[in-house]
Amino acid sequence: MVIRESFKVVAAALLLDVLPRAFAHGDDGHDRGGIVTAMGASMLSVANSSIVYSTSIAQESYFSRPHLSGYMIAHIVVMTIAWLFILPLNVMLSIARSRLGLPAQLLFLSVNACGLLLGGIYNRHTPDLYKGNMHHTFGWVVTWIVLAQAVIGLIRLYASEKSYAGEPEEQAAFIQVSVASMAQHRRMHSTREVNPYRYSDDSGHGTESPMPRCHSLSPADEPEEEEILRMCQRQDDDFGEQEKGTRYVWLRKTALNRFLLRKIPAVVSEPAMGLMNIAYEFVDRVILILGFVSIASGTVVYGGIFRGNDVFNGLAHFVKGGIFFWYGMLTLGRWMGCFADIGWAWNMKPGADLVGRRKAAMPSAEFVESLLIFIYGVSNVFMEHMAAWGEAWSAQDLEHVSISIMFFGGGLCGMLIESKQIRDLLNTSVLMKTGTRGFQAANELLQAPRTYGVSLNPLPALIILLLGFMMGSHHQASMVSTMVHKQWGTLFVGASLARAVSYILTYLSPPTSLLPSRPPSEIITAFCLISGGLIFMASVCTSKEMNGEGGS
């Protein structure tokens, strides 16, 4: 039926094309020639239209295809719920070692399975409109990684039964060390309002020592420390009961629960458990970034962009914009209080007696920012001309290379500023003139300033500021693309200025607590970096795909 209707349409088109030509000539010979010529032209037109039609099918995107679009929209909605809402909650609970971590993982896997089912139904009834795309393969790889992490979490849950069954002496020793550190920290940093201790040489009439001294606590205070020890032991026991009770919430009084309790602790060895713990913690740290890459690749495939040589331009915008997006997420996390144990939350850096030598030796956040800027500059110097390899260098190529060189030098200078050895070397002249080689607590003039306790390195913010100014005036082939580049460049300028406000506030009032200080200007910094990074990624779509013109 469809073929018959198609023939009718083609015959009608030929007839309409031939009749005017037939009536335009007078004699029969010319009529026959006109009809033959018209028929040949019409057949050529049909052939050309079929070629154009097949070409448009080859370049058609999933976005412009209305067939079964409801399945694709449902797939996008379900995956958005899974990867943007449930997965971050899952990571947070997992890092916090909450007993709700495994249920959150199973919830994510269930919702993600629904999204995969919808996507599979759509793909089965739709031709492959983006040959060789990585979204399908990469999405399955990330899904299997999350599934493997959930299996490791279940093994960890049941393998810990071995630790609960015995070794109470090791647990008690661990608790005593923790309480001793807590008591020492409390004696050193306590104030008059909250300090329940008094020194043995104090009369008890409000004449507490204003400076921490090496005095022992009176015997009357020892029972209180023992009470703290007992309280911590009770809390640890309660935590252990909650962890053990979690198993029975899942598979209480079932044969599977008894089987897992009997087999897993006996099969899993301590070295294998250590490797699984490392893998589990590593996945917790990188799974959000992998999910971001999966969503970004899905956006590219759905829109049908970055085909052929355009992939280099697309990669440049998506990789660089993604870096600034996660830079903003890191900034937001620092403001919320993440990484407070290594001094990145605008707080005093804890000592090795509280967090251990490994965390105490971690560099500052500004050093890490400078290192990433340095790596970016080194790598991009050799990658800015890949889209036009073998061709002449344009003004835009030279501008991009100059930005890479600026990142290379600025990141290197930022790392040098963060070096404690460089700072001590710069202080050598003052120390030599005073006749001493180190800081002496008895001499107040040689004590380190309060600003030494926090990093005030302006170079990372300065590099982002200059980048924003340069991109704000970056010439493009269309006015729309130029204005979009100016928009995210202005956002980067705003992020740098907000970071400068944070440094001014911190310089005027350095942090004096281990708790996060949360400067309000950092919220603006995070917002500008996140939104600027997303617009940076989207700015590549304002060139050929939207305006039919080239862009950079």
LUMLO-126906 format. One record per residue (C-alpha): x, y, z; residue in three letters; residue number from 1. Coordinates in steps of 0.001 Angstrom, whole numbers, always signed. Each point is the difference from the previous one (the first is absolute). Example, Ala and Ser with C-alpha at 12.3 -4.5 7.8 and 13.67 -1.06 7.14 Angstrom:
<recs>
      xx      yy      zz resn resi
  +12300   -4500   +7800  ALA    1
   +1370   +3440    -660  SER    2
</recs>
This chain:
<recs>
      xx      yy      zz resn resi
      +0      +0      +0  MET    1
   +2795   +2385    +919  VAL    2
   +1916    -859   -3192  ILE    3
   -3104    +607   -2118  ARG    4
    -542   +3411   +1589  GLU    5
   +3656    +870    -560  SER    6
    -296    -817   -3707  PHE    7
   -3082   +2206    -216  LYS    8
   +1844   +2914   +1569  VAL    9
   +2986    -421   -2330  VAL   10
   -2275    -284   -3080  ALA   11
   -1913   +3119   +1013  ALA   12
   +3247   +1923    +456  ALA   13
   +1244   -1072   -3421  LEU   14
   -3307    +931   -1622  LEU   15
      -4   +3466   +1560  LEU   16
   +3547    +528   -1169  ASP   17
    -627   -1211   -3564  VAL   18
   -3336   +1710    -857  LEU   19
   +1260   +3615     +32  PRO   20
   +2904    -930   -2207  ARG   21
   -2317   -1842   -2466  ALA   22
   -2368   +2928    -427  PHE   23
   +2863   +2465    -388  ALA   24
    +953   -1331   -3496  HIS   25
   -1985     +37   -3250  GLY   26
    +984   -2957   -2210  ASP   27
     +32   -3686    +782  ASP   28
   +3757    -422    -366  GLY   29
    +697   +2633   +2550  HIS   30
   -2675   -1493   +2224  ASP   31
   +1712   -3374     -43  ARG   32
   +3375   +1551    +713  GLY   33
   -1410   +2071   +2805  GLY   34
   -1683   -2981   +1562  ILE   35
   +3178   -2089    -179  VAL   36
   +2101   +2851   +1417  THR   37
   -2499    +634   +2787  ALA   38
    -137   -3658    +908  MET   39
   +3802    -160    +156  GLY   40
    +184   +3095   +2176  ALA   41
   -2707   -1338   +2270  SER   42
   +1720   -3333    +438  MET   43
   +3282   +1840    +799  LEU   44
   -1877   +2096   +2560  SER   45
   -1441   -3111   +1631  VAL   46
   +3451   -1596    +107  ALA   47
   +1531   +3104   +1557  ASN   48
   -2775    +205   +2570  SER   49
    +562   -3631    +979  SER   50
   +3698    +711    +488  ILE   51
    -782   +3004   +2182  VAL   52
   -2531   -2067   +1920  TYR   53
   +2526   -2775    +693  SER   54
   +2593   +2575   +1066  THR   55
   -2452   +1614   +2402  SER   56
    -768   -3435   +1468  ILE   57
   +3732    -543    +558  ALA   58
    +302   +3361   +1826  GLN   59
   -3276    -312   +1883  GLU   60
    +243    +189   +3794  SER   61
   -2035   -1643   +2708  TYR   62
   -1129   +3454   +1094  PHE   63
   -1718    +716   -3343  SER   64
   -1528   -3480    -358  ARG   65
   -3619     -83   +1271  PRO   66
    -383   -3785    -208  HIS   67
    -303   -1498   +3530  LEU   68
   +1301   +3241   +1508  SER   69
   -1978    -719   +3168  GLY   70
   +2333   -2890    +859  TYR   71
   +3032   +2226    -454  MET   72
   -1470   +2777   +2154  ILE   73
    -865   -2539   +2695  ALA   74
   +3542   -1401    -212  HIS   75
   +1463   +3485    +476  ILE   76
   -2277    +794   +2960  VAL   77
    +690   -3292   +1791  VAL   78
   +3749    +228    -544  MET   79
      -8   +3600   +1228  THR   80
   -1701   -1090   +3226  ILE   81
   +2451   -2881    +426  ALA   82
   +3288   +1769    -794  TRP   83
    -674   +3555   +1204  LEU   84
   -2022    -665   +3151  PHE   85
    +313   -3568   +1273  ILE   86
   +3670    -615    -837  LEU   87
   +1382   +3083   +1868  PRO   88
   -2082   -1000   +3028  LEU   89
   +1363   -3517    -303  ASN   90
   +3598   +1260    -109  VAL   91
    -556   +2221   +3026  MET   92
   -1438   -2853   +2077  LEU   93
   +2732   -2366   -1149  SER   94
   +2843   +2361    +921  ILE   95
   -1660    +645   +3377  ALA   96
    -154   -3799    +537  ARG   97
   -3699    +206    +666  SER   98
   -2065   -3159    +291  ARG   99
   -2247   +1540   -2679  LEU  100
   +2810     -63   -2557  GLY  101
    -794   -3466   -1383  LEU  102
   -3767    +658    -257  PRO  103
    +782   +3225   -1878  ALA  104
   +2215   -1958   -2400  GLN  105
   -2751   -2529    -658  LEU  106
   -2501   +2811    -557  LEU  107
   +2324   +1598   -2554  PHE  108
    +532   -3293   -1808  LEU  109
   -3772    -592    -157  SER  110
    -765   +3441   -1449  VAL  111
   +2968    -274   -2366  ASN  112
   -1278   -3392   -1199  ALA  113
   -3340   +1597    -880  CYS  114
   +1825   +2642   -2036  GLY  115
   +2043   -2660   -1777  LEU  116
   -3184   -1919    -853  LEU  117
   -1599   +3087   -1530  LEU  118
   +3151    +781   -1965  GLY  119
    +219   -3581   -1239  GLY  120
   -3583     +46   -1264  ILE  121
    +670   +3256   -1847  TYR  122
   +3241   -1233   -1560  ASN  123
   -1613   -3242   -1185  ARG  124
   -2622   +1870   -2054  HIS  125
   +2265   +2845   -1188  THR  126
   +2872     -80   -2520  PRO  127
   +3480    +900   +1158  ASP  128
    +184   +3717    -772  LEU  129
   +3441    +553   +1551  TYR  130
   +2447   -2646   -1176  LYS  131
   +2844    -863   +2336  GLY  132
   -1215   +2069   +2981  ASN  133
   +1440    -716   +3443  MET  134
   -3132    +686   +2049  HIS  135
   -1460   -3493    -248  HIS  136
   +3227   -1802    +914  THR  137
   +1104   +2479   +2654  PHE  138
   -3424      +2   +1650  GLY  139
     +99   -3766    +399  TRP  140
   +3566    +132   +1356  VAL  141
    -971   +2525   +2682  VAL  142
   -3084   -2050    +884  THR  143
   +2097   -3127    +493  TRP  144
   +2439   +1982   +2171  ILE  145
   -2827   +1112   +2304  VAL  146
   -1360   -3548    +101  LEU  147
   +3430   -1368    +929  ALA  148
    +275   +2602   +2765  GLN  149
   -3382   -1087   +1385  ALA  150
   +1172   -3630     +42  VAL  151
   +3193   +1033   +1827  ILE  152
   -2132   +1944   +2488  GLY  153
   -2078   -3087    +689  LEU  154
   +3150   -2100    +474  ILE  155
   +1417   +2611   +2368  ARG  156
   -3187     -43   +2003  LEU  157
    +119   -3734    +620  TYR  158
   +3792    -324    +203  ALA  159
     +51   +2429   +2919  SER  160
   -1747   -2696   +2066  GLU  161
   +3455   -1408    +636  LYS  162
   +1087   +3222   +1708  SER  163
   -3133    +126   +2156  TYR  164
    +393   -3607   +1087  ALA  165
   +3376    +547   +1632  GLY  166
   +2991   +2270    +576  GLU  167
   -1532   +2194   +2698  PRO  168
   +3464    +934   +1264  GLU  169
    +896   +1668   -3316  GLU  170
   -3213   +2003     +71  GLN  171
    +661   +1138   +3572  ALA  172
   +3553   +1027    -865  ALA  173
   -1259   +2030   -2922  PHE  174
   -2573   +1735   +2172  ILE  175
   +2589    +860   +2674  GLN  176
   +2302   +1612   -2532  VAL  177
   -2882   +2062   -1396  SER  178
   -1113   +1129   +3458  VAL  179
   +3545    +905    +963  ALA  180
    +294   +2220   -3070  SER  181
   -3398   +1494    +762  MET  182
    +942    +770   +3583  ALA  183
   +3305   +1552   -1046  GLN  184
   -1693   +2179   -2599  HIS  185
   -2612   +1035   +2579  ARG  186
   +2622    +985   +2569  ARG  187
   +1920   +2064   -2574  MET  188
   -2945   +1839   -1571  HIS  189
   -2561    +217   +2796  SER  190
   -1408   +3330   +1209  THR  191
   -1249   +1121   +3375  ARG  192
   -3647    -491    -894  GLU  193
    +254   -3576   -1172  VAL  194
   +3083   -1316   +1812  ASN  195
   -1012   -2438   +2797  PRO  196
   +3634    -583   +1060  TYR  197
   +2192   +1945   +2392  ARG  198
   +3696    -321    +553  TYR  199
   +1422   -1556   +3166  SER  200
   +1693   +3251   +1107  ASP  201
   -3144   +2090    -580  ASP  202
   -1891   +1199   +3066  SER  203
   -3367    -356   -1650  GLY  204
    -911   +3707    +393  HIS  205
    -153    +833   -3704  GLY  206
   +3750    +388    -495  THR  207
    +338   -2415   -2897  GLU  208
   +3148    +190   -2042  SER  209
    -529   +1969   -3210  PRO  210
   +2779   -1895   -1797  MET  211
    +179   -3764    -560  PRO  212
   +2718   -1401   +2294  ARG  213
   +1425   -3407    +648  CYS  214
   -1971    -767   +3169  HIS  215
   -1678   -3226    +874  SER  216
   -3639    -254    +874  LEU  217
    -930    -468   +3599  SER  218
   -1182   -3465   +1068  PRO  219
   -3498   +1386    +416  ALA  220
    -177    +488   -3770  ASP  221
   +1024   -3542    -982  GLU  222
   -3452   -1557    +545  PRO  223
   -1445   +2460   -2504  GLU  224
   +2492   -1147   -2633  GLU  225
    -940   -3585    +783  GLU  226
   -3640    +982    -461  GLU  227
    +864   +1371   -3456  ILE  228
   +1684   -3315    -807  LEU  229
   -3057   -1964   +1067  ARG  230
   -2282   +2308   -2007  MET  231
   +2081    -485   -3151  CYS  232
     -20   -3756    +563  GLN  233
   -3788     +35    +290  ARG  234
    -284   +2065   -3181  GLN  235
   +2296   -2411   -1835  ASP  236
   -1990   -2972   +1251  ASP  237
   -3221   +1668   -1110  ASP  238
   +1522    +662   -3408  PHE  239
   +1053   -3621    -246  GLY  240
   -3473   -1174    +925  GLU  241
   -1473   +2259   -2672  GLN  242
   +2404   -1398   -2582  GLU  243
    -787   -3571    +992  LYS  244
   -3696    +729    +152  GLY  245
     +87   +1319   -3536  THR  246
    +566   -3505   -1320  ARG  247
   -3070   -1331   +1672  TYR  248
   -2108   +2853   -1294  VAL  249
    +801   -1158   -3511  TRP  250
    -179   -3768    +251  LEU  251
   -1269    -715   +3470  ARG  252
    -635   -3693    +769  LYS  253
    +640   -1166   -3545  THR  254
   +2160   -2780   -1334  ALA  255
   +1909   +2456   -2187  LEU  256
    +913   +2110   +3027  ASN  257
   +1301   -3041   +1901  ARG  258
   +1933   -1129   -3075  PHE  259
   +1671   +3398    -459  LEU  260
    +822    +266   +3695  LEU  261
   +1642   -3415     -95  ARG  262
   +1827    +108   -3339  LYS  263
   +1193   +3572    -609  ILE  264
   +2050    +478   +3212  PRO  265
   +1653   -3366    -606  ALA  266
    +781    +568   -3689  VAL  267
   +1147   +3635     -82  VAL  268
   +3539    +445   +1307  SER  269
   +1389   +3163   +1548  GLU  270
   +2254    +898   -2998  PRO  271
   -2930    -448   -2373  ALA  272
   -2176   +2097   +2281  MET  273
   +2638   +2730     -20  GLY  274
     +76     +77   -3801  LEU  275
   -3798     +98    -158  MET  276
     -55   +2891   +2483  ASN  277
   +2446   +1948   -2170  ILE  278
   -2098    -660   -3111  ALA  279
   -3204    +968   +1833  TYR  280
   +1447   +3292   +1241  GLU  281
   +1462    +782   -3429  PHE  282
   -3366    -480   -1707  VAL  283
   -1616   +2295   +2565  ASP  284
   +2406   +2768   -1032  ARG  285
    -288    -322   -3783  VAL  286
   -3521   -1264    -693  ILE  287
   -1534   +3489    -154  LEU  288
   +2543   +1076   -2603  ILE  289
    -664   -3164   -2027  LEU  290
   -3716    +719    +193  GLY  291
    +630   +3538   -1222  PHE  292
   +1919   -1335   -3005  VAL  293
   -2831   -2427    -741  SER  294
   -2614   +2773     +86  ILE  295
   +2161   +2276   -2181  ALA  296
    +531   -2735   -2600  SER  297
   -3735    -719      +7  GLY  298
    -689   +3664    -713  THR  299
   +2377     -82   -2972  VAL  300
   -1559   -3151   -1460  VAL  301
   -3570   +1206    +567  TYR  302
    +715   +3311   -1733  GLY  303
   +1996   -1582   -2824  GLY  304
   +2875   +2487    +337  ILE  305
   +3805    -290    -288  PHE  306
    +117   -2083   -3160  ARG  307
   +3195    -368   -2016  GLY  308
   +2691   +2590    +739  ASN  309
   -2406   +1897   +2235  ASP  310
    +802   -2521   +2722  VAL  311
   +3225   +1873    +832  PHE  312
   -1834   +3287    +518  ASN  313
   -2653   -1780   +2045  GLY  314
   +2542   -1785   +2176  LEU  315
   +1833   +3260    +660  ALA  316
   -3145   +1745   +1241  HIS  317
   -1412   -2949   +1928  PHE  318
   +3249    -961   +1724  VAL  319
    +935   +3565    +967  LYS  320
   -3539    +934    +989  GLY  321
    -292   -3204   +2001  GLY  322
   +3203    +840   +1865  ILE  323
   -1383   +3374   +1055  PHE  324
   -3313   -1621    +944  PHE  325
   +1749   -2388   +2394  TRP  326
   +2241   +2808   +1213  TYR  327
   -3197   +1752   +1068  GLY  328
   -1315   -3171   +1626  MET  329
   +3267    -310   +1948  LEU  330
    -322   +3628   +1091  THR  331
   -3574    -621   +1145  LEU  332
   +1123   -3091   +1886  GLY  333
   +2717   +1985   +1783  ARG  334
   -2568   +2572   +1088  TRP  335
   -2333   -2736   +1289  MET  336
   +2781   -1445   +2161  GLY  337
   +1421   -2815   -2118  CYS  338
   +3731    -662    +414  PHE  339
     +41   +1764   +3379  ALA  340
   +2256   -2788   +1285  ASP  341
   +2759   +1153   -2376  ILE  342
    -571   +3732    +473  GLY  343
   -1790    +729   -3289  TRP  344
   -3263   +1284   +1522  ALA  345
   +1362   +3467    +857  TRP  346
    +932   -1254   +3465  ASN  347
   +3111    -674   +2022  MET  348
   +1813   -3065   -1221  LYS  349
    -156   -2788   +2597  PRO  350
   +3246   -1441   +1277  GLY  351
   +1330   -3505    -464  ALA  352
   -1106    -948   +3523  ASP  353
   -3632    +466   -1032  LEU  354
    -198   -1154   -3639  VAL  355
   +3182   -2004    -522  GLY  356
   +3220    +729   -1827  ARG  357
   -1359    -715   -3485  ARG  358
   -2807   +2570    +182  LYS  359
   +2192   +2482   +1856  ALA  360
   +2520    -155   -2857  ALA  361
   -2612    +809   -2663  MET  362
    +740   +3218   -1919  PRO  363
   -2316   +2988     +57  SER  364
   -2970    +354   -2333  ALA  365
   +1728   +2876   -1796  GLU  366
   +3003   -2224    -700  PHE  367
   -2273   -2591   -1610  VAL  368
   -1729   +2724   -2039  GLU  369
   +3382   +1302   -1190  SER  370
   +1112   -3541    -863  LEU  371
   -3112    -606   -2119  LEU  372
    +466   +3355   -1755  ILE  373
   +3630    -932    -704  PHE  374
    -980   -3424   -1420  ILE  375
   -2701   +1619   -2136  TYR  376
   +2508   +2451   -1462  GLY  377
   +2635   -2661    -698  VAL  378
   -2417   -2362   -1749  SER  379
   -1922   +2557   -2060  ASN  380
   +3049   +1679   -1523  VAL  381
    +305   -3013   -2316  PHE  382
   -3736    -558    -558  MET  383
   -1341   +3374   -1111  GLU  384
    +666    -592   -3717  HIS  385
   -1289   -3566    -287  MET  386
   -3262   +1025   -1720  ALA  387
   +1976   +1582   -2863  ALA  388
   +3029   -2264     -35  TRP  389
   +2309    +743   -2959  GLY  390
   -1690   +3301    -820  GLU  391
   +1105   +3567    +628  ALA  392
    -282   +1407   +3514  TRP  393
   -2825   +2462    +474  SER  394
    -273   +2893   +2442  ALA  395
   -2359   -2058   +2182  GLN  396
   +2521   -2860    +155  ASP  397
   +2714   +2384   +1182  LEU  398
   -2363   +1486   +2574  GLU  399
    -785   -3465   +1360  HIS  400
   +3694    -862    +233  VAL  401
    +684   +3252   +1863  SER  402
   -2690    -974   +2526  ILE  403
   +1693   -3375    +477  SER  404
   +3360   +1683    +587  ILE  405
   -1635   +2318   +2538  MET  406
   -1427   -3039   +1819  PHE  407
   +3406   -1699     -91  PHE  408
   +1857   +2941   +1545  GLY  409
   -2754   +1025   +2417  GLY  410
    -413   -3517   +1354  GLY  411
   +3752    -356    +517  LEU  412
    +193   +3318   +1883  CYS  413
   -2997   -1006   +2113  GLY  414
   +1692   -3238   +1065  MET  415
   +3178   +1875    +915  LEU  416
   -1974   +2409   +2184  ILE  417
   -1602   -2925   +1847  GLU  418
   +3353   -1622    +757  SER  419
    +945    +219   +3691  LYS  420
   +3665    -438    -901  GLN  421
    -116   +3086   -2227  ILE  422
   -1707   +1981   +2766  ARG  423
   +2626   -1040   +2560  ASP  424
   +2750    +878   -2456  LEU  425
   -1446   +3492    -423  LEU  426
     -17    +403   +3801  ASN  427
   +3690    -901    +299  THR  428
   +1245   +3596    -183  SER  429
   -2130   +1059   +2974  VAL  430
   +1021   -3039   +2051  LEU  431
   +3699    +551    -699  MET  432
    -153   +3642   +1076  LYS  433
   -1652    -925   +3299  THR  434
   +2684   -2588    +685  GLY  435
   -2255   -3080      +7  THR  436
    -782   -2835   -2382  ARG  437
   -3608    -764    +946  GLY  438
   -3137   +1253   +1645  PHE  439
    +227    +199   +3789  GLN  440
   -3179     -89   +2038  ALA  441
   +1556   +2320   +2584  ALA  442
    +569   +2754   -2540  ASN  443
   -3331   +1380   -1199  GLU  444
   +1666   +1924   -2812  LEU  445
   +1021   -3235   -1703  LEU  446
   -3302   -1824    +304  GLN  447
   -1775    -801   -3249  ALA  448
   -2814   +2413    -929  PRO  449
   -3568   -1232    +216  ARG  450
    -329    +201   -3787  THR  451
   +2574   -2818    -342  TYR  452
   -2702   -2408   +1129  GLY  453
   -2076    +476   -3171  VAL  454
    +926    +282   -3668  SER  455
    -456   +3430   -1602  LEU  456
   +1237    -806   -3508  ASN  457
   -1654   +2313   -2578  PRO  458
   +1561   -1536   -3118  LEU  459
   -2677   -2636    -789  PRO  460
   -2685   +2689    +219  ALA  461
   +2151   +2371   -2082  LEU  462
    +378   -2583   -2777  ILE  463
   -3776    -565     -95  ILE  464
    -550   +3785     -34  LEU  465
   +2275    +501   -3003  LEU  466
   -1617   -2942   -1773  LEU  467
   -3412   +1552    +510  GLY  468
   +1129   +3328   -1451  PHE  469
   +1585   -1689   -3006  MET  470
   -3052   -2149    -736  MET  471
   -2292   +2994    +416  GLY  472
   +1695   +1578   -3024  SER  473
    +605   -3241   -1908  HIS  474
   -1060    +526   -3638  HIS  475
   -2394   -2556   -1485  GLN  476
   -1570    -489   -3434  ALA  477
   -3479   +1007   +1211  SER  478
   -1318   +2608   +2388  MET  479
   -1931   -2597   +2016  VAL  480
   +3107   -2113    +579  SER  481
   +2030   +3087    +922  THR  482
   -2560   +1106   +2586  MET  483
    -210   -3499   +1495  VAL  484
   +3783     -59    +424  HIS  485
    -191   +3420   +1602  LYS  486
   -2657   -1284   +2397  GLN  487
   +2051   -2835   +1468  TRP  488
   +3108   +2171     -66  GLY  489
   -1824   +2568   +2154  THR  490
   -1033   -2768   +2397  LEU  491
   +3641   -1016    +416  PHE  492
    +907   +3613    +758  VAL  493
   -2713     +29   +2674  GLY  494
   +1360   -3227   +1506  ALA  495
   +3483   +1487    +250  SER  496
   -1248   +3205   +1633  LEU  497
   -2041   -1999   +2521  ALA  498
   +3088   -2081    +846  ARG  499
   +1919   +3243    +539  ALA  500
   -2660   +1061   +2523  VAL  501
    +489   -3332   +1807  SER  502
   +3743    +629    +244  TYR  503
    -562   +3497   +1375  ILE  504
   -2379   -1312   +2653  LEU  505
   +2405   -2783    +926  THR  506
   +2966   +2375    +195  TYR  507
   -1853   +2379   +2295  LEU  508
   -1300   -2808   +2210  SER  509
   +1942   -3274    -374  PRO  510
   -1843   -3140   +1139  PRO  511
    +609   -1072   +3583  THR  512
   -2088   -3186     +58  SER  513
    +106   -3451   -1520  LEU  514
   -3597    +495   -1121  LEU  515
    -742   +1430   -3478  PRO  516
    -283   +3807     -34  SER  517
   -2161     +63   -3167  ARG  518
    +698   +3459   -1520  PRO  519
   -3184   +1099   -1808  PRO  520
   +1927   +1195   -3053  SER  521
    +915   -3603    -802  GLU  522
   -3629    -729    -862  ILE  523
    +267   +2603   -2761  ILE  524
   +3305   -1507   -1128  THR  525
   -1529   -3467    -266  ALA  526
   -3090   +1267   -1822  PHE  527
   +2031   +1908   -2597  CYS  528
   +2348   -2912    -635  LEU  529
   -2773   -2599    -324  ILE  530
   -2231   +2100   -2245  SER  531
   +2960   +1306   -2006  GLY  532
   +1254   -3542    -580  GLY  533
   -3400   -1173   -1254  LEU  534
    -329   +2973   -2368  ILE  535
   +3578    -652   -1131  PHE  536
   -1046   -3527    -967  MET  537
   -3154   +1218   -1768  ALA  538
   +1774   +2804   -1876  SER  539
   +1291   -2443   -2607  VAL  540
   -3598    -691   -1092  CYS  541
    -506   +3633   -1007  THR  542
   +2211    -341   -3094  SER  543
    -730   -2443   -2810  LYS  544
   -2873   -1838   +1640  GLU  545
   -2118   +3097    +641  MET  546
   +1160   +2682   -2415  ASN  547
   +1569   -1924   -2836  GLY  548
   +3306   +1814    +611  GLU  549
   +3323   -1007   +1447  GLY  550
   +1078    +799   +3489  GLY  551
   +2652    -776   +2540  SER  552
</recs>
